[in-house]
Amino acid sequence: MYVCLCLGVTDGKIRDAIYDGCCSYREVREATGVGTQCGKCACLAKEVVRDTLTELQTARNAALPYPVEFTAA
Ligand code: FES
């Protein structure tokens, strides 16, 4: 699904950026350019970032014997 029409950024590209090491909306924005033109996509992009980080945190907490926390900024 397209999140950012100005730059053609999809939810998959946002998730890939997180899987490649981005751990905040700011880092995803710098990596993909999402939200840097008109800004109308920022809320949805933040939601995708937050959901993806939560999924990763849940998966990692299940795999590790101790809790890991992320901060979605
Ligand atoms: S729709 Fe993303 S910056 Fe315009």
Residues whose N, C-alpha, C, O or C-beta is under 5 A from the ligand:
A	BS01	FES	V3 C4 L5 C6 G35 T36 Q37 C38 G39 K40 C41
